[in-house]
Amino acid sequence: MADQTKRAARFLMWAMYRATDGECRWWGLPTKLNNLTNEAIAYAVDRRWVVLKDNRVCLTDAGRDLAERG
């Protein structure tokens, strides 16, 4: 499951990067997320790829760098 979580977290970084054109923007999270998505967000927060605040996420510089590398 760890590989699946890691892939989902990386996809999340890439999708947020594409949606924001690489800019720092806060995104509200849906209230009902599946377990994999919750784990992916937690994984990304632990690695400081995103910041989570009040059910919103924002890419960090590290998250943008990761997304740019693919």
PDB file with SEQRES, HELIX, SHEET and CRYST1 records, atoms N, CA, C and O in Angstrom:
SEQRES   1 A   70  MET ALA ASP GLN THR LYS ARG ALA ALA ARG PHE LEU MET          
SEQRES   2 A   70  TRP ALA MET TYR ARG ALA THR ASP GLY GLU CYS ARG TRP          
SEQRES   3 A   70  TRP GLY LEU PRO THR LYS LEU ASN ASN LEU THR ASN GLU          
SEQRES   4 A   70  ALA ILE ALA TYR ALA VAL ASP ARG ARG TRP VAL VAL LEU          
SEQRES   5 A   70  LYS ASP ASN ARG VAL CYS LEU THR ASP ALA GLY ARG ASP          
SEQRES   6 A   70  LEU ALA GLU ARG GLY                                          
HELIX    1 AA1 ALA A    2  THR A   20  1                                  19    
HELIX    2 AA2 ASN A   35  ASP A   46  1                                  12    
HELIX    3 AA3 ASP A   61  ARG A   69  1                                   9    
SHEET    1 AA1 2 VAL A  50  LYS A  53  0                                        
SHEET    2 AA1 2 ARG A  56  LEU A  59 -1                                        
CRYST1    1.000    1.000    1.000  90.00  90.00  90.00 P 1           1          
ATOM      1  N   MET A   1       0.818  -1.199   0.000  1.00  0.00           N  
ATOM      2  CA  MET A   1       0.000   0.000   0.000  1.00  0.00           C  
ATOM      3  C   MET A   1       0.861   1.262   0.000  1.00  0.00           C  
ATOM      4  O   MET A   1       0.431   2.299  -0.505  1.00  0.00           O  
ATOM      5  N   ALA A   2       2.064   1.191   0.556  1.00  0.00           N  
ATOM      6  CA  ALA A   2       2.925   2.377   0.619  1.00  0.00           C  
ATOM      7  C   ALA A   2       3.260   2.905  -0.769  1.00  0.00           C  
ATOM      8  O   ALA A   2       3.278   4.117  -0.981  1.00  0.00           O  
ATOM      9  N   ASP A   3       3.527   2.004  -1.722  1.00  0.00           N  
ATOM     10  CA  ASP A   3       3.828   2.448  -3.084  1.00  0.00           C  
ATOM     11  C   ASP A   3       2.622   3.136  -3.709  1.00  0.00           C  
ATOM     12  O   ASP A   3       2.765   4.136  -4.412  1.00  0.00           O  
ATOM     13  N   GLN A   4       1.448   2.604  -3.455  1.00  0.00           N  
ATOM     14  CA  GLN A   4       0.223   3.202  -3.990  1.00  0.00           C  
ATOM     15  C   GLN A   4      -0.002   4.587  -3.389  1.00  0.00           C  
ATOM     16  O   GLN A   4      -0.398   5.516  -4.094  1.00  0.00           O  
ATOM     17  N   THR A   5       0.249   4.723  -2.100  1.00  0.00           N  
ATOM     18  CA  THR A   5       0.106   6.022  -1.435  1.00  0.00           C  
ATOM     19  C   THR A   5       1.111   7.022  -2.000  1.00  0.00           C  
ATOM     20  O   THR A   5       0.771   8.176  -2.261  1.00  0.00           O  
ATOM     21  N   LYS A   6       2.341   6.574  -2.184  1.00  0.00           N  
ATOM     22  CA  LYS A   6       3.380   7.454  -2.729  1.00  0.00           C  
ATOM     23  C   LYS A   6       3.012   7.909  -4.145  1.00  0.00           C  
ATOM     24  O   LYS A   6       3.154   9.087  -4.473  1.00  0.00           O  
ATOM     25  N   ARG A   7       2.542   6.985  -4.978  1.00  0.00           N  
ATOM     26  CA  ARG A   7       2.133   7.346  -6.344  1.00  0.00           C  
ATOM     27  C   ARG A   7       0.971   8.329  -6.319  1.00  0.00           C  
ATOM     28  O   ARG A   7       0.943   9.287  -7.091  1.00  0.00           O  
ATOM     29  N   ALA A   8       0.011   8.087  -5.427  1.00  0.00           N  
ATOM     30  CA  ALA A   8      -1.143   8.982  -5.336  1.00  0.00           C  
ATOM     31  C   ALA A   8      -0.713  10.370  -4.875  1.00  0.00           C  
ATOM     32  O   ALA A   8      -1.225  11.372  -5.376  1.00  0.00           O  
ATOM     33  N   ALA A   9       0.218  10.443  -3.932  1.00  0.00           N  
ATOM     34  CA  ALA A   9       0.714  11.741  -3.457  1.00  0.00           C  
ATOM     35  C   ALA A   9       1.440  12.484  -4.571  1.00  0.00           C  
ATOM     36  O   ALA A   9       1.259  13.691  -4.732  1.00  0.00           O  
ATOM     37  N   ARG A  10       2.251  11.780  -5.334  1.00  0.00           N  
ATOM     38  CA  ARG A  10       2.955  12.418  -6.446  1.00  0.00           C  
ATOM     39  C   ARG A  10       1.979  12.892  -7.518  1.00  0.00           C  
ATOM     40  O   ARG A  10       2.158  13.966  -8.092  1.00  0.00           O  
ATOM     41  N   PHE A  11       0.944  12.089  -7.789  1.00  0.00           N  
ATOM     42  CA  PHE A  11      -0.067  12.508  -8.754  1.00  0.00           C  
ATOM     43  C   PHE A  11      -0.791  13.753  -8.250  1.00  0.00           C  
ATOM     44  O   PHE A  11      -1.086  14.661  -9.028  1.00  0.00           O  
ATOM     45  N   LEU A  12      -1.076  13.795  -6.957  1.00  0.00           N  
ATOM     46  CA  LEU A  12      -1.721  14.962  -6.362  1.00  0.00           C  
ATOM     47  C   LEU A  12      -0.862  16.214  -6.571  1.00  0.00           C  
ATOM     48  O   LEU A  12      -1.385  17.272  -6.917  1.00  0.00           O  
ATOM     49  N   MET A  13       0.445  16.097  -6.364  1.00  0.00           N  
ATOM     50  CA  MET A  13       1.353  17.245  -6.566  1.00  0.00           C  
ATOM     51  C   MET A  13       1.304  17.707  -8.011  1.00  0.00           C  
ATOM     52  O   MET A  13       1.201  18.901  -8.293  1.00  0.00           O  
ATOM     53  N   TRP A  14       1.378  16.744  -8.923  1.00  0.00           N  
ATOM     54  CA  TRP A  14       1.373  17.070 -10.344  1.00  0.00           C  
ATOM     55  C   TRP A  14       0.055  17.730 -10.736  1.00  0.00           C  
ATOM     56  O   TRP A  14       0.052  18.731 -11.453  1.00  0.00           O  
ATOM     57  N   ALA A  15      -1.070  17.174 -10.270  1.00  0.00           N  
ATOM     58  CA  ALA A  15      -2.386  17.726 -10.615  1.00  0.00           C  
ATOM     59  C   ALA A  15      -2.560  19.138 -10.060  1.00  0.00           C  
ATOM     60  O   ALA A  15      -3.085  20.014 -10.748  1.00  0.00           O  
ATOM     61  N   MET A  16      -2.126  19.363  -8.826  1.00  0.00           N  
ATOM     62  CA  MET A  16      -2.227  20.706  -8.246  1.00  0.00           C  
ATOM     63  C   MET A  16      -1.335  21.684  -8.996  1.00  0.00           C  
ATOM     64  O   MET A  16      -1.725  22.827  -9.236  1.00  0.00           O  
ATOM     65  N   TYR A  17      -0.153  21.241  -9.362  1.00  0.00           N  
ATOM     66  CA  TYR A  17       0.772  22.095 -10.111  1.00  0.00           C  
ATOM     67  C   TYR A  17       0.169  22.501 -11.452  1.00  0.00           C  
ATOM     68  O   TYR A  17       0.218  23.668 -11.840  1.00  0.00           O  
ATOM     69  N   ARG A  18      -0.400  21.525 -12.153  1.00  0.00           N  
ATOM     70  CA  ARG A  18      -1.014  21.815 -13.452  1.00  0.00           C  
ATOM     71  C   ARG A  18      -2.216  22.736 -13.304  1.00  0.00           C  
ATOM     72  O   ARG A  18      -2.410  23.647 -14.109  1.00  0.00           O  
ATOM     73  N   ALA A  19      -3.017  22.500 -12.281  1.00  0.00           N  
ATOM     74  CA  ALA A  19      -4.236  23.301 -12.090  1.00  0.00           C  
ATOM     75  C   ALA A  19      -3.925  24.741 -11.717  1.00  0.00           C  
ATOM     76  O   ALA A  19      -4.722  25.638 -11.994  1.00  0.00           O  
ATOM     77  N   THR A  20      -2.778  24.974 -11.093  1.00  0.00           N  
ATOM     78  CA  THR A  20      -2.425  26.320 -10.634  1.00  0.00           C  
ATOM     79  C   THR A  20      -1.364  26.983 -11.496  1.00  0.00           C  
ATOM     80  O   THR A  20      -0.919  28.088 -11.188  1.00  0.00           O  
ATOM     81  N   ASP A  21      -0.954  26.324 -12.571  1.00  0.00           N  
ATOM     82  CA  ASP A  21       0.163  26.823 -13.392  1.00  0.00           C  
ATOM     83  C   ASP A  21       1.404  27.056 -12.538  1.00  0.00           C  
ATOM     84  O   ASP A  21       2.188  27.967 -12.801  1.00  0.00           O  
ATOM     85  N   GLY A  22       1.574  26.219 -11.507  1.00  0.00           N  
ATOM     86  CA  GLY A  22       2.751  26.296 -10.659  1.00  0.00           C  
ATOM     87  C   GLY A  22       2.708  27.399  -9.621  1.00  0.00           C  
ATOM     88  O   GLY A  22       3.689  27.610  -8.908  1.00  0.00           O  
ATOM     89  N   GLU A  23       1.605  28.099  -9.521  1.00  0.00           N  
ATOM     90  CA  GLU A  23       1.505  29.184  -8.540  1.00  0.00           C  
ATOM     91  C   GLU A  23       1.022  28.657  -7.189  1.00  0.00           C  
ATOM     92  O   GLU A  23       0.402  27.597  -7.106  1.00  0.00           O  
ATOM     93  N   CYS A  24       1.311  29.400  -6.161  1.00  0.00           N  
ATOM     94  CA  CYS A  24       0.884  29.039  -4.811  1.00  0.00           C  
ATOM     95  C   CYS A  24      -0.569  29.474  -4.623  1.00  0.00           C  
ATOM     96  O   CYS A  24      -0.859  30.666  -4.523  1.00  0.00           O  
ATOM     97  N   ARG A  25      -1.473  28.505  -4.575  1.00  0.00           N  
ATOM     98  CA  ARG A  25      -2.891  28.774  -4.354  1.00  0.00           C  
ATOM     99  C   ARG A  25      -3.447  27.744  -3.393  1.00  0.00           C  
ATOM    100  O   ARG A  25      -3.039  26.583  -3.414  1.00  0.00           O  
ATOM    101  N   TRP A  26      -4.365  28.160  -2.564  1.00  0.00           N  
ATOM    102  CA  TRP A  26      -5.022  27.258  -1.630  1.00  0.00           C  
ATOM    103  C   TRP A  26      -6.194  26.580  -2.320  1.00  0.00           C  
ATOM    104  O   TRP A  26      -6.947  27.211  -3.062  1.00  0.00           O  
ATOM    105  N   TRP A  27      -6.339  25.275  -2.063  1.00  0.00           N  
ATOM    106  CA  TRP A  27      -7.426  24.477  -2.630  1.00  0.00           C  
ATOM    107  C   TRP A  27      -8.219  23.844  -1.504  1.00  0.00           C  
ATOM    108  O   TRP A  27      -7.659  23.197  -0.620  1.00  0.00           O  
ATOM    109  N   GLY A  28      -9.526  24.038  -1.544  1.00  0.00           N  
ATOM    110  CA  GLY A  28     -10.402  23.394  -0.574  1.00  0.00           C  
ATOM    111  C   GLY A  28     -10.568  21.923  -0.901  1.00  0.00           C  
ATOM    112  O   GLY A  28     -10.703  21.549  -2.066  1.00  0.00           O  
ATOM    113  N   LEU A  29     -10.557  21.093   0.126  1.00  0.00           N  
ATOM    114  CA  LEU A  29     -10.729  19.654  -0.064  1.00  0.00           C  
ATOM    115  C   LEU A  29     -12.192  19.265   0.107  1.00  0.00           C  
ATOM    116  O   LEU A  29     -12.889  19.835   0.947  1.00  0.00           O  
ATOM    117  N   PRO A  30     -12.656  18.315  -0.668  1.00  0.00           N  
ATOM    118  CA  PRO A  30     -14.013  17.803  -0.448  1.00  0.00           C  
ATOM    119  C   PRO A  30     -14.126  17.211   0.954  1.00  0.00           C  
ATOM    120  O   PRO A  30     -13.129  16.783   1.536  1.00  0.00           O  
ATOM    121  N   THR A  31     -15.313  17.189   1.478  1.00  0.00           N  
ATOM    122  CA  THR A  31     -15.486  16.681   2.844  1.00  0.00           C  
ATOM    123  C   THR A  31     -15.375  15.170   2.923  1.00  0.00           C  
ATOM    124  O   THR A  31     -14.987  14.637   3.962  1.00  0.00           O  
ATOM    125  N   LYS A  32     -15.704  14.474   1.858  1.00  0.00           N  
ATOM    126  CA  LYS A  32     -15.640  13.012   1.862  1.00  0.00           C  
ATOM    127  C   LYS A  32     -14.568  12.544   0.897  1.00  0.00           C  
ATOM    128  O   LYS A  32     -14.770  12.536  -0.317  1.00  0.00           O  
ATOM    129  N   LEU A  33     -13.427  12.156   1.445  1.00  0.00           N  
ATOM    130  CA  LEU A  33     -12.330  11.627   0.640  1.00  0.00           C  
ATOM    131  C   LEU A  33     -12.146  10.153   0.966  1.00  0.00           C  
ATOM    132  O   LEU A  33     -12.403   9.718   2.088  1.00  0.00           O  
ATOM    133  N   ASN A  34     -11.701   9.391  -0.022  1.00  0.00           N  
ATOM    134  CA  ASN A  34     -11.448   7.974   0.257  1.00  0.00           C  
ATOM    135  C   ASN A  34     -10.145   7.813   1.036  1.00  0.00           C  
ATOM    136  O   ASN A  34      -9.367   8.759   1.163  1.00  0.00           O  
ATOM    137  N   ASN A  35      -9.917   6.624   1.548  1.00  0.00           N  
ATOM    138  CA  ASN A  35      -8.742   6.371   2.388  1.00  0.00           C  
ATOM    139  C   ASN A  35      -7.438   6.648   1.655  1.00  0.00           C  
ATOM    140  O   ASN A  35      -6.521   7.237   2.228  1.00  0.00           O  
ATOM    141  N   LEU A  36      -7.343   6.233   0.398  1.00  0.00           N  
ATOM    142  CA  LEU A  36      -6.107   6.444  -0.351  1.00  0.00           C  
ATOM    143  C   LEU A  36      -5.801   7.930  -0.496  1.00  0.00           C  
ATOM    144  O   LEU A  36      -4.650   8.338  -0.345  1.00  0.00           O  
ATOM    145  N   THR A  37      -6.803   8.735  -0.782  1.00  0.00           N  
ATOM    146  CA  THR A  37      -6.594  10.172  -0.922  1.00  0.00           C  
ATOM    147  C   THR A  37      -6.166  10.787   0.404  1.00  0.00           C  
ATOM    148  O   THR A  37      -5.256  11.615   0.437  1.00  0.00           O  
ATOM    149  N   ASN A  38      -6.808  10.393   1.491  1.00  0.00           N  
ATOM    150  CA  ASN A  38      -6.400  10.885   2.816  1.00  0.00           C  
ATOM    151  C   ASN A  38      -4.966  10.492   3.136  1.00  0.00           C  
ATOM    152  O   ASN A  38      -4.203  11.300   3.666  1.00  0.00           O  
ATOM    153  N   GLU A  39      -4.597   9.259   2.819  1.00  0.00           N  
ATOM    154  CA  GLU A  39      -3.220   8.800   3.058  1.00  0.00           C  
ATOM    155  C   GLU A  39      -2.234   9.559   2.177  1.00  0.00           C  
ATOM    156  O   GLU A  39      -1.139   9.898   2.627  1.00  0.00           O  
ATOM    157  N   ALA A  40      -2.605   9.827   0.935  1.00  0.00           N  
ATOM    158  CA  ALA A  40      -1.736  10.565   0.018  1.00  0.00           C  
ATOM    159  C   ALA A  40      -1.507  11.991   0.520  1.00  0.00           C  
ATOM    160  O   ALA A  40      -0.389  12.502   0.454  1.00  0.00           O  
ATOM    161  N   ILE A  41      -2.553  12.624   1.015  1.00  0.00           N  
ATOM    162  CA  ILE A  41      -2.410  13.976   1.556  1.00  0.00           C  
ATOM    163  C   ILE A  41      -1.509  13.957   2.782  1.00  0.00           C  
ATOM    164  O   ILE A  41      -0.627  14.804   2.915  1.00  0.00           O  
ATOM    165  N   ALA A  42      -1.721  13.003   3.674  1.00  0.00           N  
ATOM    166  CA  ALA A  42      -0.881  12.888   4.872  1.00  0.00           C  
ATOM    167  C   ALA A  42       0.579  12.644   4.481  1.00  0.00           C  
ATOM    168  O   ALA A  42       1.486  13.218   5.084  1.00  0.00           O  
ATOM    169  N   TYR A  43       0.806  11.802   3.484  1.00  0.00           N  
ATOM    170  CA  TYR A  43       2.153  11.515   2.981  1.00  0.00           C  
ATOM    171  C   TYR A  43       2.804  12.797   2.468  1.00  0.00           C  
ATOM    172  O   TYR A  43       3.962  13.083   2.775  1.00  0.00           O  
ATOM    173  N   ALA A  44       2.048  13.564   1.684  1.00  0.00           N  
ATOM    174  CA  ALA A  44       2.570  14.818   1.125  1.00  0.00           C  
ATOM    175  C   ALA A  44       2.837  15.846   2.217  1.00  0.00           C  
ATOM    176  O   ALA A  44       3.826  16.575   2.145  1.00  0.00           O  
ATOM    177  N   VAL A  45       1.986  15.916   3.212  1.00  0.00           N  
ATOM    178  CA  VAL A  45       2.195  16.849   4.333  1.00  0.00           C  
ATOM    179  C   VAL A  45       3.453  16.455   5.101  1.00  0.00           C  
ATOM    180  O   VAL A  45       4.264  17.313   5.447  1.00  0.00           O  
ATOM    181  N   ASP A  46       3.616  15.155   5.368  1.00  0.00           N  
ATOM    182  CA  ASP A  46       4.798  14.676   6.100  1.00  0.00           C  
ATOM    183  C   ASP A  46       6.096  15.031   5.390  1.00  0.00           C  
ATOM    184  O   ASP A  46       7.116  15.282   6.031  1.00  0.00           O  
ATOM    185  N   ARG A  47       6.051  15.051   4.064  1.00  0.00           N  
ATOM    186  CA  ARG A  47       7.253  15.365   3.283  1.00  0.00           C  
ATOM    187  C   ARG A  47       7.350  16.844   2.936  1.00  0.00           C  
ATOM    188  O   ARG A  47       8.260  17.270   2.224  1.00  0.00           O  
ATOM    189  N   ARG A  48       6.400  17.619   3.448  1.00  0.00           N  
ATOM    190  CA  ARG A  48       6.347  19.068   3.243  1.00  0.00           C  
ATOM    191  C   ARG A  48       6.189  19.455   1.782  1.00  0.00           C  
ATOM    192  O   ARG A  48       6.707  20.478   1.332  1.00  0.00           O  
ATOM    193  N   TRP A  49       5.454  18.604   1.039  1.00  0.00           N  
ATOM    194  CA  TRP A  49       5.120  18.919  -0.344  1.00  0.00           C  
ATOM    195  C   TRP A  49       3.916  19.828  -0.400  1.00  0.00           C  
ATOM    196  O   TRP A  49       3.762  20.611  -1.337  1.00  0.00           O  
ATOM    197  N   VAL A  50       3.055  19.727   0.611  1.00  0.00           N  
ATOM    198  CA  VAL A  50       1.888  20.590   0.722  1.00  0.00           C  
ATOM    199  C   VAL A  50       1.737  21.023   2.174  1.00  0.00           C  
ATOM    200  O   VAL A  50       2.258  20.400   3.099  1.00  0.00           O  
ATOM    201  N   VAL A  51       1.006  22.111   2.329  1.00  0.00           N  
ATOM    202  CA  VAL A  51       0.606  22.581   3.652  1.00  0.00           C  
ATOM    203  C   VAL A  51      -0.894  22.339   3.745  1.00  0.00           C  
ATOM    204  O   VAL A  51      -1.636  22.632   2.808  1.00  0.00           O  
ATOM    205  N   LEU A  52      -1.333  21.807   4.872  1.00  0.00           N  
ATOM    206  CA  LEU A  52      -2.749  21.543   5.112  1.00  0.00           C  
ATOM    207  C   LEU A  52      -3.215  22.463   6.223  1.00  0.00           C  
ATOM    208  O   LEU A  52      -2.633  22.486   7.307  1.00  0.00           O  
ATOM    209  N   LYS A  53      -4.275  23.228   5.950  1.00  0.00           N  
ATOM    210  CA  LYS A  53      -4.811  24.147   6.947  1.00  0.00           C  
ATOM    211  C   LYS A  53      -6.304  24.298   6.718  1.00  0.00           C  
ATOM    212  O   LYS A  53      -6.743  24.631   5.617  1.00  0.00           O  
ATOM    213  N   ASP A  54      -7.082  24.051   7.767  1.00  0.00           N  
ATOM    214  CA  ASP A  54      -8.536  24.245   7.694  1.00  0.00           C  
ATOM    215  C   ASP A  54      -9.158  23.557   6.484  1.00  0.00           C  
ATOM    216  O   ASP A  54      -9.967  24.152   5.772  1.00  0.00           O  
ATOM    217  N   ASN A  55      -8.779  22.302   6.255  1.00  0.00           N  
ATOM    218  CA  ASN A  55      -9.314  21.495   5.164  1.00  0.00           C  
ATOM    219  C   ASN A  55      -9.002  22.073   3.784  1.00  0.00           C  
ATOM    220  O   ASN A  55      -9.755  21.878   2.830  1.00  0.00           O  
ATOM    221  N   ARG A  56      -7.874  22.789   3.695  1.00  0.00           N  
ATOM    222  CA  ARG A  56      -7.378  23.314   2.423  1.00  0.00           C  
ATOM    223  C   ARG A  56      -5.915  22.933   2.295  1.00  0.00           C  
ATOM    224  O   ARG A  56      -5.219  22.793   3.301  1.00  0.00           O  
ATOM    225  N   VAL A  57      -5.445  22.766   1.076  1.00  0.00           N  
ATOM    226  CA  VAL A  57      -4.046  22.436   0.824  1.00  0.00           C  
ATOM    227  C   VAL A  57      -3.432  23.445  -0.130  1.00  0.00           C  
ATOM    228  O   VAL A  57      -4.117  24.067  -0.943  1.00  0.00           O  
ATOM    229  N   CYS A  58      -2.131  23.586  -0.007  1.00  0.00           N  
ATOM    230  CA  CYS A  58      -1.374  24.479  -0.888  1.00  0.00           C  
ATOM    231  C   CYS A  58      -0.013  23.839  -1.138  1.00  0.00           C  
ATOM    232  O   CYS A  58       0.615  23.325  -0.213  1.00  0.00           O  
ATOM    233  N   LEU A  59       0.435  23.871  -2.378  1.00  0.00           N  
ATOM    234  CA  LEU A  59       1.768  23.360  -2.701  1.00  0.00           C  
ATOM    235  C   LEU A  59       2.849  24.210  -2.052  1.00  0.00           C  
ATOM    236  O   LEU A  59       2.731  25.432  -1.975  1.00  0.00           O  
ATOM    237  N   THR A  60       3.875  23.568  -1.598  1.00  0.00           N  
ATOM    238  CA  THR A  60       5.055  24.274  -1.102  1.00  0.00           C  
ATOM    239  C   THR A  60       6.067  24.359  -2.247  1.00  0.00           C  
ATOM    240  O   THR A  60       5.828  23.829  -3.332  1.00  0.00           O  
ATOM    241  N   ASP A  61       7.176  25.015  -2.004  1.00  0.00           N  
ATOM    242  CA  ASP A  61       8.236  25.058  -3.017  1.00  0.00           C  
ATOM    243  C   ASP A  61       8.712  23.638  -3.326  1.00  0.00           C  
ATOM    244  O   ASP A  61       8.967  23.304  -4.483  1.00  0.00           O  
ATOM    245  N   ALA A  62       8.829  22.807  -2.296  1.00  0.00           N  
ATOM    246  CA  ALA A  62       9.263  21.419  -2.501  1.00  0.00           C  
ATOM    247  C   ALA A  62       8.247  20.658  -3.347  1.00  0.00           C  
ATOM    248  O   ALA A  62       8.632  19.857  -4.198  1.00  0.00           O  
ATOM    249  N   GLY A  63       6.972  20.896  -3.128  1.00  0.00           N  
ATOM    250  CA  GLY A  63       5.929  20.252  -3.925  1.00  0.00           C  
ATOM    251  C   GLY A  63       5.966  20.702  -5.374  1.00  0.00           C  
ATOM    252  O   GLY A  63       5.793  19.892  -6.285  1.00  0.00           O  
ATOM    253  N   ARG A  64       6.189  21.977  -5.588  1.00  0.00           N  
ATOM    254  CA  ARG A  64       6.295  22.493  -6.964  1.00  0.00           C  
ATOM    255  C   ARG A  64       7.524  21.917  -7.657  1.00  0.00           C  
ATOM    256  O   ARG A  64       7.459  21.538  -8.826  1.00  0.00           O  
ATOM    257  N   ASP A  65       8.646  21.850  -6.938  1.00  0.00           N  
ATOM    258  CA  ASP A  65       9.859  21.260  -7.520  1.00  0.00           C  
ATOM    259  C   ASP A  65       9.633  19.812  -7.914  1.00  0.00           C  
ATOM    260  O   ASP A  65      10.054  19.378  -8.987  1.00  0.00           O  
ATOM    261  N   LEU A  66       8.967  19.067  -7.041  1.00  0.00           N  
ATOM    262  CA  LEU A  66       8.672  17.661  -7.331  1.00  0.00           C  
ATOM    263  C   LEU A  66       7.792  17.541  -8.575  1.00  0.00           C  
ATOM    264  O   LEU A  66       8.045  16.702  -9.440  1.00  0.00           O  
ATOM    265  N   ALA A  67       6.781  18.363  -8.660  1.00  0.00           N  
ATOM    266  CA  ALA A  67       5.859  18.328  -9.804  1.00  0.00           C  
ATOM    267  C   ALA A  67       6.582  18.685 -11.106  1.00  0.00           C  
ATOM    268  O   ALA A  67       6.318  18.085 -12.148  1.00  0.00           O  
ATOM    269  N   GLU A  68       7.476  19.643 -11.046  1.00  0.00           N  
ATOM    270  CA  GLU A  68       8.226  20.049 -12.241  1.00  0.00           C  
ATOM    271  C   GLU A  68       9.114  18.928 -12.754  1.00  0.00           C  
ATOM    272  O   GLU A  68       9.319  18.789 -13.960  1.00  0.00           O  
ATOM    273  N   ARG A  69       9.643  18.125 -11.827  1.00  0.00           N  
ATOM    274  CA  ARG A  69      10.512  17.012 -12.219  1.00  0.00           C  
ATOM    275  C   ARG A  69       9.718  15.841 -12.766  1.00  0.00           C  
ATOM    276  O   ARG A  69      10.277  14.946 -13.400  1.00  0.00           O  
ATOM    277  N   GLY A  70       8.418  15.847 -12.523  1.00  0.00           N  
ATOM    278  CA  GLY A  70       7.559  14.772 -13.037  1.00  0.00           C  
ATOM    279  C   GLY A  70       7.470  13.698 -12.074  1.00  0.00           C  
ATOM    280  O   GLY A  70       6.791  12.702 -12.321  1.00  0.00           O  
TER     281      GLY A  70                                                      
END                                                                             
